[in-house]
Amino acid sequence: MKRHTISPRPDWEEKIKAHGFLFYKNESYYTETACYEFSSEEIDALDTATAECFDMCLKVVQHVIDHNLWDEFHIPKQYADLIKWSWDNDMPSIYGRMDMVYNNGSIKMLEFNADTPTSLLEASVVQWYWLQEYKHDADQFNSIHEKLVAHFKTLKQDLYGSGKLHFSCINGNTEDYMTTKYLEDAAHQAGITTDFLYIEDVQMDNARTAFYTDEEQPIENLFKLYPYEWMMHEMFGPFLPSTREQTLWIEPAYKAILSNKMLMVYLHKLFPDSPYILPAFSGKWDASVGSSYVKKPVFSREGANVEIVEKQMTIEHSGGDYGEEGYIYQQYAPLPYFDGNRPVIGSWLIGGQTAGIGIRESDGLITGNTSRFVPHFFG
């Protein structure tokens, strides 16, 4: 794994905006002043690690359900049957992103953004078109778009009623909006009839037996870029279980387990010998494992409220509004260091299959919403 300093493409801003990438923030989020190079062997290792970690994650879901670990995962018990039903019936899932450290040949899984992962458009489309101009004779670990369209084609048979699929996110967040619209476009390419509405405009009938749009159209199928831990505390949350046969929600309810940081604690409990899994604990750090750890909220996004501790001293922390439900404590795995830049690898799964990577790099130790997206190639 190498980092190269390069020159941006001529008119690069106009080119990425043409792909719908409107939240690049000049070069503070997306940059073409650098790229990462991998060997084919390194890409194979990342592919293998992602597939094996995903298999272990699914085993954790079964373990949580079998042992009713709802309290440990801070999931209200009223949603237990819905989660079990979505799992037992293998309800449709589109995607997920595992954040990983690749340092000196060692791959460690940091967390699984399984419910509402972003950085999809830039990983799928934007860096692919960059490659065609920068180094068209090289390859890129990136079959995300092709697998998205193919997966939507197979997903068509699982849609309720008319088969119309609504796409939704919160109003006012450009990144969430463009990510959602990109997914809608991929579904449209697969032949699915689609529509869009903001999550704030999702409504219920007076009897609380069905979901409707603000134009009083029934919502039979709905993809939401909106996490389950928020949905469960919305006014319509208590009616998700009783309306499960009327509205198909994507991602499925069992993602409430996979997107939960407690997943890392149970990965360590069940697979302590895996080379990819870091020691992780709830409640407090186990000092017998070592003196360096990361404190993370059970629920959080974009690196908020994270604290890195070495030898009982906080060496970096981030602010935010998360942490009410508690924290996990995970062994600190330093990111590789390239002239002041620290990259973390987001490894994508589409329909449960490995599909490619995107790289975010930061100046500090914590990867957050200001970390840059940097393209890559191999071969």
C-alpha positions as a LaTeX table, in Angstrom:
\begin{tabular}{lrrr}
\hline
Residue & $x$ (\AA) & $y$ (\AA) & $z$ (\AA) \\
\hline
Met1 & 0.00 & 0.00 & 0.00 \\
Lys2 & 1.51 & 3.28 & $-1.17$ \\
Arg3 & 0.37 & 6.89 & $-1.25$ \\
His4 & 1.18 & 9.02 & $-4.29$ \\
Thr5 & 1.01 & 12.80 & $-4.61$ \\
Ile6 & $-0.61$ & 13.65 & $-7.95$ \\
Ser7 & $-2.21$ & 16.50 & $-9.87$ \\
Pro8 & $-5.99$ & 16.77 & $-10.16$ \\
Arg9 & $-7.63$ & 16.24 & $-13.54$ \\
Pro10 & $-8.36$ & 19.36 & $-15.59$ \\
Asp11 & $-11.87$ & 20.62 & $-14.74$ \\
Trp12 & $-12.17$ & 17.92 & $-12.07$ \\
Glu13 & $-14.84$ & 19.80 & $-10.15$ \\
Glu14 & $-17.17$ & 20.05 & $-13.13$ \\
Lys15 & $-16.60$ & 16.38 & $-13.89$ \\
Ile16 & $-17.53$ & 15.11 & $-10.43$ \\
Lys17 & $-20.53$ & 17.44 & $-10.19$ \\
Ala18 & $-21.77$ & 15.91 & $-13.45$ \\
His19 & $-21.95$ & 12.59 & $-11.59$ \\
Gly20 & $-24.14$ & 14.13 & $-8.88$ \\
Phe21 & $-21.26$ & 14.54 & $-6.43$ \\
Leu22 & $-22.31$ & 17.89 & $-4.97$ \\
Phe23 & $-20.92$ & 17.58 & $-1.45$ \\
Tyr24 & $-17.19$ & 17.44 & $-2.26$ \\
Lys25 & $-16.49$ & 20.78 & $-0.47$ \\
Asn26 & $-13.66$ & 21.88 & $-2.77$ \\
Glu27 & $-10.73$ & 19.65 & $-1.65$ \\
Ser28 & $-11.64$ & 19.44 & 2.03 \\
Tyr29 & $-13.71$ & 16.26 & 1.53 \\
Tyr30 & $-12.78$ & 14.85 & $-1.89$ \\
Thr31 & $-9.29$ & 15.29 & $-3.30$ \\
Glu32 & $-7.41$ & 14.30 & $-6.43$ \\
Thr33 & $-4.10$ & 15.59 & $-5.10$ \\
Ala34 & $-3.28$ & 12.07 & $-3.91$ \\
Cys35 & $-4.15$ & 8.45 & $-4.56$ \\
Tyr36 & $-3.37$ & 5.05 & $-3.04$ \\
Glu37 & $-1.78$ & 2.13 & $-4.86$ \\
Phe38 & $-2.26$ & $-1.51$ & $-3.84$ \\
Ser39 & $-0.81$ & $-4.77$ & $-5.06$ \\
Ser40 & $-3.12$ & $-7.50$ & $-6.33$ \\
Glu41 & $-2.21$ & $-9.56$ & $-3.28$ \\
Glu42 & $-3.27$ & $-6.75$ & $-0.95$ \\
Ile43 & $-6.62$ & $-6.43$ & $-2.72$ \\
Asp44 & $-7.15$ & $-10.19$ & $-2.43$ \\
Ala45 & $-6.40$ & $-9.96$ & 1.29 \\
Leu46 & $-8.95$ & $-7.17$ & 1.76 \\
Asp47 & $-11.55$ & $-9.10$ & $-0.21$ \\
Thr48 & $-11.01$ & $-12.21$ & 1.91 \\
Ala49 & $-11.06$ & $-10.28$ & 5.18 \\
Thr50 & $-14.33$ & $-8.55$ & 4.29 \\
Ala51 & $-16.06$ & $-11.80$ & 3.35 \\
Glu52 & $-14.88$ & $-13.57$ & 6.52 \\
Cys53 & $-15.83$ & $-10.66$ & 8.76 \\
Phe54 & $-19.28$ & $-10.51$ & 7.21 \\
Asp55 & $-19.81$ & $-14.21$ & 7.84 \\
Met56 & $-18.86$ & $-13.71$ & 11.50 \\
Cys57 & $-21.20$ & $-10.72$ & 11.76 \\
Leu58 & $-24.13$ & $-12.82$ & 10.57 \\
Lys59 & $-23.32$ & $-15.41$ & 13.21 \\
Val60 & $-23.48$ & $-12.66$ & 15.84 \\
Val61 & $-27.00$ & $-11.73$ & 14.66 \\
Gln62 & $-28.12$ & $-15.33$ & 15.15 \\
His63 & $-26.47$ & $-15.39$ & 18.58 \\
Val64 & $-28.22$ & $-12.18$ & 19.68 \\
Ile65 & $-31.59$ & $-13.52$ & 18.55 \\
Asp66 & $-31.06$ & $-16.96$ & 20.09 \\
His67 & $-30.10$ & $-15.46$ & 23.45 \\
Asn68 & $-32.44$ & $-12.44$ & 23.45 \\
Leu69 & $-29.62$ & $-9.96$ & 24.00 \\
Trp70 & $-31.81$ & $-6.91$ & 23.41 \\
Asp71 & $-30.78$ & $-5.12$ & 26.59 \\
Glu72 & $-27.09$ & $-5.59$ & 25.83 \\
Phe73 & $-27.64$ & $-4.00$ & 22.40 \\
His74 & $-29.88$ & $-1.25$ & 23.78 \\
Ile75 & $-32.72$ & $-2.33$ & 21.50 \\
Pro76 & $-36.26$ & $-1.88$ & 22.90 \\
Lys77 & $-37.83$ & $-5.31$ & 23.37 \\
Gln78 & $-40.98$ & $-4.25$ & 21.52 \\
Tyr79 & $-38.95$ & $-4.58$ & 18.30 \\
Ala80 & $-37.56$ & $-8.04$ & 19.04 \\
Asp81 & $-40.22$ & $-9.92$ & 17.06 \\
Leu82 & $-39.82$ & $-7.57$ & 14.10 \\
Ile83 & $-36.07$ & $-8.15$ & 14.07 \\
Lys84 & $-36.51$ & $-11.92$ & 14.36 \\
Trp85 & $-39.09$ & $-11.88$ & 11.56 \\
Ser86 & $-36.83$ & $-9.86$ & 9.24 \\
Trp87 & $-33.96$ & $-12.25$ & 9.95 \\
Asp88 & $-35.90$ & $-15.50$ & 9.64 \\
Asn89 & $-37.48$ & $-14.35$ & 6.40 \\
Asp90 & $-34.21$ & $-13.04$ & 4.97 \\
Met91 & $-35.77$ & $-9.67$ & 4.18 \\
Pro92 & $-33.99$ & $-7.72$ & 1.44 \\
Ser93 & $-30.78$ & $-5.86$ & 2.17 \\
Ile94 & $-28.85$ & $-3.74$ & $-0.30$ \\
Tyr95 & $-25.53$ & $-2.75$ & 1.17 \\
Gly96 & $-23.11$ & $-2.19$ & 4.03 \\
Arg97 & $-19.63$ & $-0.80$ & 4.61 \\
Met98 & $-16.97$ & $-2.19$ & 6.94 \\
Asp99 & $-14.31$ & 0.23 & 8.15 \\
Met100 & $-10.93$ & $-1.44$ & 8.34 \\
Val101 & $-7.31$ & $-0.70$ & 9.21 \\
Tyr102 & $-4.70$ & $-2.09$ & 6.82 \\
Asn103 & $-1.32$ & $-1.55$ & 8.45 \\
Asn104 & 1.88 & $-3.44$ & 7.67 \\
Gly105 & $-0.02$ & $-6.39$ & 6.22 \\
Ser106 & $-2.42$ & $-6.63$ & 9.19 \\
Ile107 & $-6.16$ & $-6.11$ & 8.59 \\
Lys108 & $-8.42$ & $-5.21$ & 11.51 \\
Met109 & $-12.13$ & $-4.49$ & 11.42 \\
Leu110 & $-13.07$ & $-1.30$ & 13.28 \\
Glu111 & $-16.86$ & $-1.30$ & 12.82 \\
Phe112 & $-19.69$ & $-2.16$ & 10.45 \\
Asn113 & $-21.76$ & 0.65 & 8.97 \\
Ala114 & $-24.54$ & $-1.75$ & 8.08 \\
Asp115 & $-27.67$ & 0.38 & 8.17 \\
Thr116 & $-26.92$ & 3.88 & 6.85 \\
Pro117 & $-23.45$ & 3.88 & 5.24 \\
Thr118 & $-22.47$ & 6.88 & 3.15 \\
Ser119 & $-19.49$ & 7.64 & 0.83 \\
Leu120 & $-21.18$ & 5.31 & $-1.68$ \\
Leu121 & $-21.38$ & 7.61 & $-4.70$ \\
Glu122 & $-17.72$ & 8.58 & $-4.50$ \\
Ala123 & $-16.60$ & 4.96 & $-3.99$ \\
Ser124 & $-18.77$ & 3.58 & $-6.77$ \\
Val125 & $-18.83$ & 6.18 & $-9.53$ \\
Val126 & $-16.53$ & 9.14 & $-8.88$ \\
Gln127 & $-13.28$ & 7.29 & $-8.27$ \\
Trp128 & $-14.00$ & 4.92 & $-11.18$ \\
Tyr129 & $-14.18$ & 7.79 & $-13.68$ \\
Trp130 & $-11.05$ & 9.29 & $-12.10$ \\
Leu131 & $-9.24$ & 6.01 & $-12.83$ \\
Gln132 & $-10.23$ & 6.08 & $-16.52$ \\
Glu133 & $-8.44$ & 9.40 & $-16.97$ \\
Tyr134 & $-5.59$ & 9.05 & $-14.50$ \\
Lys135 & $-4.47$ & 5.45 & $-15.09$ \\
His136 & $-6.83$ & 3.63 & $-17.44$ \\
Asp137 & $-4.49$ & 0.66 & $-17.82$ \\
Ala138 & $-4.69$ & $-0.08$ & $-14.06$ \\
Asp139 & $-7.52$ & $-1.70$ & $-12.12$ \\
Gln140 & $-9.58$ & $-0.69$ & $-9.14$ \\
Phe141 & $-11.26$ & $-2.77$ & $-6.43$ \\
Asn142 & $-14.66$ & $-1.50$ & $-7.44$ \\
Ser143 & $-17.61$ & $-3.41$ & $-8.88$ \\
Ile144 & $-20.06$ & $-1.52$ & $-6.68$ \\
His145 & $-22.28$ & $-0.03$ & $-9.37$ \\
Glu146 & $-22.57$ & $-3.20$ & $-11.42$ \\
Lys147 & $-23.44$ & $-5.22$ & $-8.34$ \\
Leu148 & $-25.95$ & $-2.63$ & $-7.18$ \\
Val149 & $-27.89$ & $-2.77$ & $-10.45$ \\
Ala150 & $-27.70$ & $-6.57$ & $-10.57$ \\
His151 & $-28.85$ & $-6.85$ & $-6.97$ \\
Phe152 & $-31.78$ & $-4.51$ & $-7.52$ \\
Lys153 & $-32.86$ & $-6.76$ & $-10.41$ \\
Thr154 & $-33.01$ & $-9.77$ & $-8.08$ \\
Leu155 & $-34.64$ & $-7.70$ & $-5.35$ \\
Lys156 & $-37.60$ & $-6.82$ & $-7.60$ \\
Gln157 & $-39.27$ & $-10.15$ & $-6.86$ \\
Asp158 & $-39.29$ & $-9.42$ & $-3.11$ \\
Leu159 & $-41.04$ & $-6.06$ & $-3.32$ \\
Tyr160 & $-44.57$ & $-5.73$ & $-2.00$ \\
Gly161 & $-47.70$ & $-4.96$ & $-4.02$ \\
Ser162 & $-47.13$ & $-2.91$ & $-7.14$ \\
Gly163 & $-43.36$ & $-3.17$ & $-6.78$ \\
Lys164 & $-42.89$ & 0.59 & $-6.55$ \\
Leu165 & $-39.92$ & 1.44 & $-4.35$ \\
His166 & $-39.76$ & 4.76 & $-2.52$ \\
Phe167 & $-36.42$ & 6.23 & $-1.42$ \\
Ser168 & $-36.12$ & 8.47 & 1.60 \\
Cys169 & $-33.68$ & 10.43 & 3.77 \\
Ile170 & $-33.80$ & 13.43 & 6.07 \\
Asn171 & $-34.33$ & 16.88 & 4.59 \\
Gly172 & $-31.40$ & 19.27 & 4.60 \\
Asn173 & $-28.44$ & 16.86 & 4.34 \\
Thr174 & $-26.90$ & 17.04 & 0.86 \\
Glu175 & $-24.69$ & 13.96 & 1.33 \\
Asp176 & $-27.59$ & 11.78 & 2.46 \\
Tyr177 & $-29.78$ & 13.15 & $-0.32$ \\
Met178 & $-27.29$ & 12.47 & $-3.13$ \\
Thr179 & $-26.45$ & 9.03 & $-1.74$ \\
Thr180 & $-30.15$ & 8.18 & $-1.68$ \\
Lys181 & $-30.74$ & 9.57 & $-5.16$ \\
Tyr182 & $-27.81$ & 7.54 & $-6.47$ \\
Leu183 & $-29.35$ & 4.38 & $-5.06$ \\
Glu184 & $-32.67$ & 5.35 & $-6.59$ \\
Asp185 & $-30.97$ & 5.76 & $-9.96$ \\
Ala186 & $-29.38$ & 2.30 & $-9.67$ \\
Ala187 & $-32.82$ & 0.82 & $-8.89$ \\
His188 & $-34.30$ & 2.64 & $-11.86$ \\
Gln189 & $-31.57$ & 1.18 & $-14.09$ \\
Ala190 & $-32.64$ & $-2.25$ & $-12.83$ \\
Gly191 & $-36.18$ & $-1.64$ & $-14.06$ \\
Ile192 & $-37.80$ & $-0.77$ & $-10.73$ \\
Thr193 & $-40.42$ & 1.98 & $-10.57$ \\
Thr194 & $-39.17$ & 4.51 & $-8.00$ \\
Asp195 & $-40.16$ & 7.68 & $-6.21$ \\
Phe196 & $-38.59$ & 9.91 & $-3.58$ \\
Leu197 & $-39.82$ & 11.57 & $-0.39$ \\
Tyr198 & $-38.17$ & 12.92 & 2.72 \\
Ile199 & $-38.48$ & 10.86 & 5.90 \\
Glu200 & $-40.28$ & 13.81 & 7.48 \\
Asp201 & $-43.07$ & 13.34 & 4.91 \\
Val202 & $-43.72$ & 9.68 & 5.73 \\
Gln203 & $-47.22$ & 9.55 & 7.22 \\
Met204 & $-49.66$ & 7.00 & 8.63 \\
Asp205 & $-53.41$ & 6.63 & 8.24 \\
Asn206 & $-55.66$ & 7.51 & 11.17 \\
Ala207 & $-55.94$ & 3.88 & 12.23 \\
Arg208 & $-52.14$ & 3.50 & 12.27 \\
Thr209 & $-52.34$ & 0.47 & 9.98 \\
Ala210 & $-50.48$ & 1.72 & 6.87 \\
Phe211 & $-47.85$ & 4.22 & 5.73 \\
Tyr212 & $-48.57$ & 6.90 & 3.15 \\
Thr213 & $-46.79$ & 9.72 & 1.36 \\
Asp214 & $-47.74$ & 13.34 & 1.97 \\
Glu215 & $-49.73$ & 13.03 & $-1.27$ \\
Glu216 & $-51.77$ & 10.20 & 0.29 \\
Gln217 & $-50.19$ & 7.51 & $-1.86$ \\
Pro218 & $-49.59$ & 4.15 & $-0.13$ \\
Ile219 & $-45.97$ & 3.29 & 0.66 \\
Glu220 & $-45.53$ & $-0.41$ & $-0.05$ \\
Asn221 & $-41.72$ & $-0.46$ & $-0.20$ \\
Leu222 & $-39.37$ & 2.10 & 1.32 \\
Phe223 & $-35.60$ & 2.39 & 1.36 \\
Lys224 & $-34.54$ & 4.74 & 4.16 \\
Leu225 & $-31.18$ & 6.34 & 4.80 \\
Tyr226 & $-32.24$ & 6.73 & 8.41 \\
Pro227 & $-30.94$ & 4.56 & 11.27 \\
Tyr228 & $-33.16$ & 2.16 & 13.17 \\
Glu229 & $-32.14$ & 3.55 & 16.54 \\
Trp230 & $-33.77$ & 6.82 & 15.42 \\
Met231 & $-36.77$ & 5.15 & 13.79 \\
Met232 & $-37.57$ & 3.25 & 16.97 \\
His233 & $-38.03$ & 6.54 & 18.80 \\
Glu234 & $-40.13$ & 8.26 & 16.15 \\
Met235 & $-43.88$ & 8.61 & 16.62 \\
Phe236 & $-44.42$ & 5.95 & 13.96 \\
Gly237 & $-41.82$ & 3.61 & 15.49 \\
Pro238 & $-44.22$ & 1.50 & 17.60 \\
Phe239 & $-46.22$ & 0.70 & 14.46 \\
Leu240 & $-43.32$ & $-0.77$ & 12.49 \\
Pro241 & $-44.00$ & $-4.32$ & 13.80 \\
Ser242 & $-47.76$ & $-4.26$ & 13.17 \\
Thr243 & $-47.41$ & $-2.91$ & 9.61 \\
Arg244 & $-44.62$ & $-5.23$ & 8.49 \\
Glu245 & $-46.91$ & $-6.97$ & 5.98 \\
Gln246 & $-48.05$ & $-3.65$ & 4.48 \\
Thr247 & $-44.72$ & $-1.82$ & 4.13 \\
Leu248 & $-41.35$ & $-3.39$ & 3.33 \\
Trp249 & $-38.55$ & $-1.34$ & 4.89 \\
Ile250 & $-35.04$ & $-1.52$ & 3.44 \\
Glu251 & $-32.60$ & $-1.94$ & 5.11 \\
Pro252 & $-34.26$ & $-4.74$ & 7.16 \\
Ala253 & $-34.83$ & $-4.49$ & 10.92 \\
Tyr254 & $-32.05$ & $-6.95$ & 11.79 \\
Lys255 & $-29.60$ & $-4.24$ & 10.72 \\
Ala256 & $-30.31$ & $-2.74$ & 14.16 \\
Ile257 & $-27.93$ & $-5.44$ & 15.43 \\
Leu258 & $-25.29$ & $-5.18$ & 12.72 \\
Ser259 & $-25.05$ & $-1.39$ & 12.86 \\
Asn260 & $-24.68$ & $-1.39$ & 16.65 \\
Lys261 & $-21.18$ & $-0.99$ & 18.12 \\
Met262 & $-22.00$ & $-3.82$ & 20.53 \\
Leu263 & $-21.47$ & $-6.00$ & 17.47 \\
Met264 & $-17.73$ & $-5.56$ & 18.00 \\
Val265 & $-17.97$ & $-6.77$ & 21.60 \\
Tyr266 & $-19.73$ & $-9.95$ & 20.55 \\
Leu267 & $-17.45$ & $-10.53$ & 17.60 \\
His268 & $-14.63$ & $-10.62$ & 20.13 \\
Lys269 & $-16.61$ & $-12.88$ & 22.48 \\
Leu270 & $-17.46$ & $-15.39$ & 19.75 \\
Phe271 & $-14.33$ & $-15.16$ & 17.59 \\
Pro272 & $-11.44$ & $-14.19$ & 19.88 \\
Asp273 & $-8.88$ & $-15.94$ & 17.67 \\
Ser274 & $-9.83$ & $-14.24$ & 14.40 \\
Pro275 & $-6.91$ & $-12.22$ & 12.98 \\
Tyr276 & $-9.39$ & $-9.51$ & 11.93 \\
Ile277 & $-11.24$ & $-8.93$ & 15.20 \\
Leu278 & $-9.97$ & $-6.53$ & 17.86 \\
Pro279 & $-10.61$ & $-7.13$ & 21.58 \\
Ala280 & $-13.67$ & $-5.12$ & 22.58 \\
Phe281 & $-15.65$ & $-4.81$ & 25.79 \\
Ser282 & $-18.72$ & $-3.08$ & 27.20 \\
Gly283 & $-18.78$ & $-1.24$ & 30.51 \\
Lys284 & $-15.04$ & $-0.66$ & 30.81 \\
Trp285 & $-11.72$ & $-1.51$ & 29.23 \\
Asp286 & $-9.99$ & $-4.74$ & 30.26 \\
Ala287 & $-6.52$ & $-3.55$ & 31.24 \\
Ser288 & $-5.13$ & $-7.08$ & 31.03 \\
Val289 & $-5.35$ & $-6.79$ & 27.23 \\
Gly290 & $-3.16$ & $-3.68$ & 27.09 \\
Ser291 & $-3.07$ & 0.02 & 27.82 \\
Ser292 & $-4.33$ & 1.45 & 24.51 \\
Tyr293 & $-8.00$ & 1.51 & 23.56 \\
Val294 & $-10.72$ & 3.49 & 21.82 \\
Lys295 & $-13.93$ & 4.49 & 23.58 \\
Lys296 & $-16.90$ & 4.60 & 21.15 \\
Pro297 & $-20.62$ & 5.29 & 21.66 \\
Val298 & $-22.92$ & 2.32 & 21.10 \\
Phe299 & $-24.74$ & 4.51 & 18.56 \\
Ser300 & $-22.90$ & 7.20 & 16.61 \\
Arg301 & $-22.07$ & 8.46 & 13.14 \\
Glu302 & $-19.02$ & 9.94 & 11.43 \\
Gly303 & $-16.54$ & 9.46 & 14.26 \\
Ala304 & $-18.46$ & 11.54 & 16.80 \\
Asn305 & $-17.78$ & 11.26 & 20.56 \\
Val306 & $-14.76$ & 8.98 & 20.10 \\
Glu307 & $-11.86$ & 9.00 & 22.57 \\
Ile308 & $-8.46$ & 7.36 & 22.06 \\
Val309 & $-6.54$ & 6.45 & 25.23 \\
Glu310 & $-2.92$ & 5.39 & 25.60 \\
Lys311 & $-1.47$ & 4.55 & 29.02 \\
Gln312 & $-4.45$ & 6.15 & 30.78 \\
Met313 & $-3.98$ & 9.39 & 28.85 \\
Thr314 & $-6.43$ & 10.69 & 26.24 \\
Ile315 & $-4.43$ & 11.38 & 23.11 \\
Glu316 & $-7.37$ & 12.48 & 20.92 \\
His317 & $-11.13$ & 12.87 & 21.22 \\
Ser318 & $-14.00$ & 14.17 & 19.12 \\
Gly319 & $-17.15$ & 16.03 & 20.09 \\
Gly320 & $-20.75$ & 15.25 & 19.28 \\
Asp321 & $-24.18$ & 14.44 & 20.64 \\
Tyr322 & $-23.89$ & 10.66 & 21.06 \\
Gly323 & $-23.19$ & 8.39 & 24.00 \\
Glu324 & $-26.47$ & 8.41 & 25.92 \\
Glu325 & $-26.82$ & 4.63 & 25.60 \\
Gly326 & $-23.26$ & 3.97 & 26.72 \\
Tyr327 & $-19.93$ & 3.05 & 25.16 \\
Ile328 & $-17.82$ & 0.16 & 24.02 \\
Tyr329 & $-14.06$ & $-0.09$ & 24.53 \\
Gln330 & $-12.04$ & $-1.47$ & 21.63 \\
Gln331 & $-8.32$ & $-2.12$ & 21.37 \\
Tyr332 & $-6.59$ & 0.75 & 19.58 \\
Ala333 & $-5.35$ & $-0.20$ & 16.12 \\
Pro334 & $-3.30$ & 2.72 & 14.73 \\
Leu335 & $-3.96$ & 3.75 & 11.16 \\
Pro336 & $-1.00$ & 3.67 & 8.77 \\
Tyr337 & 0.85 & 6.96 & 8.45 \\
Phe338 & 1.79 & 8.56 & 5.12 \\
Asp339 & 3.38 & 12.02 & 5.48 \\
Gly340 & 0.76 & 13.27 & 7.91 \\
Asn341 & $-2.15$ & 11.34 & 6.38 \\
Arg342 & $-3.90$ & 8.39 & 8.02 \\
Pro343 & $-6.17$ & 6.29 & 5.76 \\
Val344 & $-9.03$ & 4.02 & 6.80 \\
Ile345 & $-10.49$ & 1.60 & 4.27 \\
Gly346 & $-14.24$ & 1.35 & 3.78 \\
Ser347 & $-14.92$ & $-2.08$ & 2.31 \\
Trp348 & $-18.31$ & $-2.40$ & 0.62 \\
Leu349 & $-20.75$ & $-5.28$ & 0.48 \\
Ile350 & $-23.62$ & $-5.33$ & $-2.01$ \\
Gly351 & $-26.26$ & $-7.98$ & $-1.45$ \\
Gly352 & $-23.88$ & $-9.65$ & 0.98 \\
Gln353 & $-21.07$ & $-9.89$ & $-1.61$ \\
Thr354 & $-17.77$ & $-8.00$ & $-1.45$ \\
Ala355 & $-17.80$ & $-5.19$ & $-4.01$ \\
Gly356 & $-14.89$ & $-2.78$ & $-3.57$ \\
Ile357 & $-13.31$ & $-0.16$ & $-1.34$ \\
Gly358 & $-13.22$ & 3.57 & $-0.72$ \\
Ile359 & $-10.52$ & 5.32 & 1.29 \\
Arg360 & $-10.96$ & 8.18 & 3.75 \\
Glu361 & $-7.88$ & 9.83 & 5.18 \\
Ser362 & $-7.50$ & 12.20 & 8.09 \\
Asp363 & $-4.82$ & 14.44 & 9.54 \\
Gly364 & $-5.57$ & 13.25 & 13.06 \\
Leu365 & $-6.12$ & 9.84 & 14.63 \\
Ile366 & $-9.93$ & 9.82 & 14.33 \\
Thr367 & $-11.72$ & 9.48 & 10.99 \\
Gly368 & $-14.69$ & 11.85 & 10.99 \\
Asn369 & $-16.99$ & 13.79 & 8.69 \\
Thr370 & $-14.16$ & 16.11 & 7.64 \\
Ser371 & $-11.84$ & 13.30 & 6.53 \\
Arg372 & $-10.98$ & 13.28 & 2.84 \\
Phe373 & $-12.04$ & 10.72 & 0.25 \\
Val374 & $-9.04$ & 9.65 & $-1.85$ \\
Pro375 & $-9.17$ & 7.39 & $-4.95$ \\
His376 & $-7.13$ & 4.22 & $-5.41$ \\
Phe377 & $-5.89$ & 1.73 & $-7.99$ \\
Phe378 & $-4.02$ & $-1.56$ & $-8.15$ \\
Gly379 & $-2.13$ & $-3.66$ & $-10.64$ \\
\hline
\end{tabular}
